[in-house]
C-alpha cells in the first residue's frame, strides 16, 4: 500500500505537510531503491551500519582520548547525545550553547552518566555574528586545541524573521553562523592538526530537506525577501548551503595541504520529534511506517558520531552521509561554481558590519 495516495487536505499546516512529505519520499525510496543500497529497514550499508545503528554502536572500540571537540547546539536533541557519546569515547567536549543554564544541566547529567567525562559549556548564539566572534575569541584565548568541529545547531521552518544582523533567520543561524565560526576557528584546527599529527574533522549537519530548496537553489538576491519567503524552502536553502560550505572548504583545505576533512550529513527524522511536528490525525496515518523511517535520538546522533570519530572515515572529505554511509545529494549540492558563489557571498556578509546592504533587493 502506497501512503502517497493518501490526502490530508485541510488537516495539516504547511510544516506538517512538508514533514509528512519527507516521510513519504523516504518510504518511496524504501520501495524503489536497489536492494544493495537499501539500509532503511535495518539492512546494513557498506560501512556495516544502518539507520538503526546508534551513536554508541558506530563508535564502539574508538578511543577519542586526546581529542577536543566543539559541538554547537549541545544542550538539546541529538546535540546532547552527540556530546555524551563523544565524552564516553574520551573526547573533551566543549558544548557551544545559547542557554548556558540549560547547558550546565546537560553537562551535569552527562557527567553523572559518564564518570570522568570532560565537558565545558560556553555561550554561543549563532544568529548573532558578535556572539560568534566572542565565542571564537574566548575559545582561542583559552589555549585549547581543536580537533573536531561539529556544526550541529539549527532551527527549522520558522516564520519570516531577521537575525540580529538583519539577515533571514534560518540562513543566518543554520548556515552563516556556522560559516563564520568555522572560518574563525580554522587556524586553531590547522595548528592542532600539525602539532598533534592527527586528522582534524569538520562536520556540518545538513538535511535531506536540501532537496527542497528554492528552484534556483540559493536566492542570493532575495535572502531577505519577505514577500516570496517560504519557511520550508528557506530551511532547504540553508541546508543546501551546509553541504556547499563543506564542499568548498574541502577544496580549499586540499589546496592548502592541510590534514583536515570537511563533510556534511543528514541525521534523520527523529522519533521523539513526531509529537512536535504532527497532530493526532497525522500521527495515526504515519504510524504504519514511522517505526521504519523515524529514528530515536541515539540513532539520530549516530551519523554525526560516525563521521566525527570512525576510522572508516579517515581521509574521506567532501562527502554527504546518510545513515552512517556515503550518500548522493542533489546535483546542485555538488556544483563547485555554486559552492564558490555561496562562499564569496557568505564572506561578504560576515565581513560587513550589517547584512542590510548586502541582502536588500
N, C-alpha and C positions, 0 to 999 in steps of 0.2 A: 504494500500500500504506500503510495507516494504522498507525503504530507504537503507537497507543493500544491496539491489540488484543493486544499482547504482554504477557506476565506474567512477573515475575521473583520470585515468591514464595519466600521463604527464602534468597534470594541477597543482597538489598540491606539495608543498615541504614536507619533512618528518614531520615537525612540523604541517603543515596543515592537513596532513593525520592522524596524531595522534589525534589532537583535534577533527577532524571530526569523527574519530573512537570512541572517548569518547561520542560524541553526539549520535552516532548510538547505542552504548552499552546502553546508558541511555534510548533511545527510545525503545529498545528491552525490557528493564526492565519494561517500562511502559506497554507494550503489554502483558507481561507474568507473572508479579508479582501477587501474591494473592491479591485480592481486599482489604482485611482487612489491608494489609500492604502498600497499594499504596497511596502516597500523592503527586505524581509528578504533577498531574493536578490541584493541589489546595486542594485535599482531605486531611483532617487533619489526622495526626497520633495520637499515644497515648498521646502525650504531649498536643494536642489541636492545634498544629501548623503544617504548611506545607511548601512546597518550596516557596509558595507565601507570606509567612509571612515576615514582615520587622523587622529590629532590634528594632524599637520603639514598635512595636506590641508585640514582645516576652518579652519585659521588662516593659510593661505597669504596673504601680502600684508599681514597685520595687523602694525602697529608698536605694540608694547607699551612702548616706551621711556617712562620716567617713571612707570610704574605699579608699585605694590608689592602683592604677594600673599602671603597665608598659605595654605599647603597642609598640612592635617593628614594624618598617615599617609604622608608623602612619602618614606619610606625603603624601601617595598616595593610590589610590584604596579603598578597603574595610577597610584598616587601618584607613583612615580618618573618615569614617562613624562609625567605632567601637569607636574611640576616642570621636567623637561627642556625640554618644548616651550614652556612659558611663558618660561623663560630664553632659549630660542632666539629668541623674538619680542621680547626686550629687557626683559622684566619682571624686577624684583628679587623673587626668591622667598625667602620665609622658610619653611624646612622645619620644621614642628612635629612632632616625632617622640618616641616613648617612649624609644628607644635612640639616644642621641646618637652612640655609636660607629659604629653602622650608618649613621646619617645622615651622618656625616663621610665615610665611604667612598663613599656615593652622591653626595655633593656633589663629591668629588674626581673621580669617574668622569664626572659631567656636565660639569665644567669642562674635563676632557680632551677631551670630545667637542664641547663648545660653547665655544671660546675667547672669553674676555670675559664669560662668564656670571656674573651676580651672584647669589650664593646665601648664605644664612646658615642655621645649624642651631640650633634651640632645643628644649629639652626640654619635652614635654607628654604627660601621662598622662591621657587623657580619662575614665578610670574613677575618677579622684580629683579632687574639687572643689578641694582645696587646690592640686593641681598646676595645674589650670585657672586658678585665681586668681593663682597665682605667675607663670604664663606671661603672662597678661594684664597684670599689674602690671609685669613686666620689659619687655614689649613697649612699653607706654605710656611707661615711663621712658626708653626708647631714643630717643624722639622721632621714630621712623619714621612715615611716613604709612601709610595702609591703603586701597587701592582695591578689592582683591578678597579675599574670604574664602571659601576653598574647603573646606567641611566634608566631607572625603573619607574619613577613617579609620573603621574599623568592625571588628566581629567578627561571626561568623556561626554560628548554631545550636550553641552550646556547651551543655554540661550545666549544670544549675542551679547558679549561683554568685552570691554577693553582691559588690558593689564595696566599695571601702574605706569608702564612706559607707553601707553596708548597704542597697543598692538592687540589684535584679536586674541582673546584669552587662550584658546586651545593651541593656536600656533605658538604663542608666547611661552606657554607652560610646557607643552609636550615636546616641542622642537627647540625653540630659540633659547630657552633657559639651559637646556642640556648642551646645546651647541656652544654657548658661551662658557659653561662650566668646564666642558672638555678642553676647549681652547686654553683656558686659564691654568688648567692643571696638567697640560700636556708635557711641559718641560719637566715637571716633577716626575711624571711617569717615565720620561726618557732617561732621566738621571737614575731613577730606581732600577730600570732595566739594565742600564750599563753597569752600575755598581754591583747589583746582585747577580748579574748574568742570568737572569730569569725573564721569561717572556711576559710582557705586560698584556693585559686584555681589556678592551673597551667593549661593553655590551649595551646595545640600545634595544630597549623593549618597544617593538613596533606592534603591529596587529594585522590580522587578515583583513581588517577594515581598510587597509591601504588600497585594497582593490576597489573601494567605493568612494574614492576622492572625486573632486570635480572632474569633468571630462578632459580638461586640459592638464590635469594632474595638480599643478601648483598655480594658483592665481596671484602671480607677483603684483599685478597692478590693482588687485581687488581684495587684498588681505583684510582690509578694514571696511569693506563694502557691506553695510548692514542690510541694504535693500535686497540683495541677492544671496544673503547668508543662509546656509543650510547647516544646522548643527551636526548632522550626520556626515555630510561631505567635508565639512571643516575638520572634523575628527579624522576622517580618512586622509585628508590632505596632510595633517600633522604627522600621521603615522607613516605616510609615504616619505615624508621628509626625514624621518628617523632612519629609514633604510638608505636613502640617498646620502645622508650625512655619513653613515658608516662606510659607504662605498667610496666616497670621495676621500675620506680620511684614510682608508686603506691605500688608495693610490698615492697619497702624499707621504704616508709612513714608509711605503716601499721605496719611493724616490729618495727618502732621507736615509734609507738603510737602517731603520730603527726596528728593534725586536719587539714590536707591539702590534697586536692584531685588533681589528675592529669588525664586529659582526652585529647583526640585528636578528630579532626573533619575534615570534608570536607565542605568548604564553598559553593561550587557550581561553575559552569561556569557562568561568569558574562556577562550580556548583552552588557555592554559598551566595553568589550574587543573583540567583534566579529570582528570589523574592523582591529584590530591589528593582529589577527591571521589568518584570512581568506581573500582570494582575492575575486574579484567580481563574479567569476564563482561559488565558493563555497557558498558565501553569498546567492545567489539566490537558490541554491539547498537545503540549510538547512532552508530557510525561512518558510517552512510549519510547521516545528517542533520547530523552535527557540523560539517562544513565550511560549512554554511549558517547554523546558528544560534549557533555559538560564535565568539568573536572573539579576535584576537591582542591583546596588550597595547596596541600603538599604536591599534588600533581601539577598544579598551575605554576609552581615555582621550579619545577624540575628542569625545564629547558634553560632557564636562566642559570641555574647552578651547573648544569652540564656544560654550557658554553663558557662559563667563567672558570671552571675547575678541571674538567675532564682532560686527561692526557690524549684522548682521541682527537681533541680539537687543536692540539699543538700545531702551530704553523698555518692553521686554517684561518683565512681572513677574507672579508668582503662577501660573506655568505649570509643567507637568510635561513633561519632554523624554525622548525615546527615539530613539536613532539619529540624533541631531542634528536632530530635528524635534519639533514640539509634538505631544504625545500625550494620550490621555484616561485618567486614573486612575480608580479605582472611585469611586462616588458618595460614600462616606464620606470620601474624601480631599478632597472639595470642600464638606464640611459645615462651614459657618462657625461654628456653635454648638459643634461638637466641637473645632474648631481653637482656639477661645477657652478651652474647658474644659481642653485639653491645655496651653495657655499658662499658665493660672492654676495648674494642678496642678504644672507644672514650676517655676514661680516659687516656689511654696510649698516645694517640695523643695530648691531651690537656696538659698533664704534661711534654711533651718533648719540648725542645727549638725550634725544627723544625719537620715538618711532614715527612721529606725526608726519614729518616732511617726506619720509621715505615711503609711507604707505598710503598717503592721500591719493584720491583719484583725480 
